[in-house]
Amino acid sequence: MYSTRSSSSISIAIGDLNKDNRLDITFINNNTGTIGIMLGYDEFFPIQTTYATGTEPYCVAVGDFNHDARLDIVVANRDSNTVGVLLGYGNGSFENQATYSTGSNPWSVAVGDFNNDINLDIVVANAHDNTVSVLLGYGDGSFANQTTYSTDSYPLSVAVGDFNNDNHLDIVVANYDGNTLSVLLGYGDGSFANQMTYSTGYEPFPVAVGDFNNDIHLDIVVANFDDNTISVLIGYGNGSFANQTKYSTGSSPIALAVGDFNNDNQLDIVVVNRDDNTVSVLLGYGDGSFANQTTYSTGSRPKSIAVGDFNNDTQLDIVVANFGGNTVSILLGYGNGSFADQTTYSTGSDPQAVAVGDFNNDSRPDLVVANFNDHTVGVLLRDGQADIAVANYGSKNLVTFLGSGNGTFENQGRYGINFDFAPLMIGAGSFNKDGRSEIFVAYD
């Protein structure tokens, strides 16, 4: 266990910060207003090095902002109304942050090349003043002053994609209080058109993109927490979208995922319904429309979802973390779009999220990251089976479920050494280059 010396480490990113072919860790200490760096050695991490940020840093991302083949850091400082950029020296150390003004309450940050100059730029969603800020990179690690673009009310999430097939990145924003999505088309010179808004249901938050009608144009799906629906907006490929088509879910849809559950090469959707203890599966017809939901019972107050093949039959299965029941539910897929009844496994107190996968068969370290209060970890073993690990916020411990390869899991193994902290964010990777994975935990 390695201390972050913070009671509120809320965001983690991973990368080789000192070019030694070992994974290093970058994390945000929300309550102390710092970024912490832990450099990976063959067998351990030394004590962190911290770097000052603005007040209440909330979201962190990495990229090479000055073309020196070394990773740099950008952090959204929510209460300072800034982003901080920390340039890396390539040995695991960083310059002091340079700060750039954003709008009020920058909530999330993404990067992309918005003006086609091969330099990374930054976009930030500003929740309190209903804007996004675009900061163009000069390629030397510095950025121009922000240009702001209006969104609808309370933008919480931002993503990028090319919605009009002009090879210029565009922006989509989910507006929680506006009950809309904002789409801002990029001109390719770093500027954006005024938003086009599209109605969603009430309180849209999680958003995903994919090609739901096989026309090679990006479409959008968003879960509407307050009206028990998802909205699907089909893209025309010219930057505009059809009006939403809404599909009923259970009560309070809080998370979603996409995958092909019936092996017809069409994307399907699965939604977590927090308040009626179900998941909804909506099978895609491949023309952008979806069948009515089929619901399957979970445990109490499911919070998150992941998919994977747990019984090695090449069919996608579902795992759900049940916050209210202190369990995870496994629903095995038959490969025809239907699922077996759940099998539940006990966890500790308050499991909020779950991550799964067999990450060690490709000889590459993989990463599972939990966001604030998601409490998940990926466990990577060398047996070719998918395993599950859950960090329990309430009981302050870590539990694992080892996969047997037939869709069942051993009883939980409890690690806790019982933590004297509440785990918040967790990741995994092979940090000592032995082909096995280790776990790191950020905590409250």
JOVENGI-V323532 format. One record per helix or strand of 2 or more residues. SS is the DSSP state (A for helix, B for strand). FROM is the first residue (numbers start at 0). TO is the last residue. If there is no record, write none. Layout:
# JOVENGI-V323532
<<SS/FROM/TO> <SS/FROM/TO>>
This chain:
# JOVENGI-V323532
<<B/8/14> <B/23/28> <B/33/37> <B/48/51> <B/56/62> <B/71/76> <B/81/85> <B/97/100> <B/105/111> <B/120/125> <B/130/134> <B/146/149> <B/154/160> <B/169/174> <B/179/183> <B/195/198> <B/203/209> <B/218/223> <B/228/232> <B/244/247> <B/252/258> <B/267/272> <A/273/275> <B/277/281> <B/293/296> <B/301/307> <B/316/321> <B/326/330> <B/342/345> <B/354/356> <B/375/376> <B/386/391> <B/396/400> <B/412/414> <B/422/428> <B/437/442>>
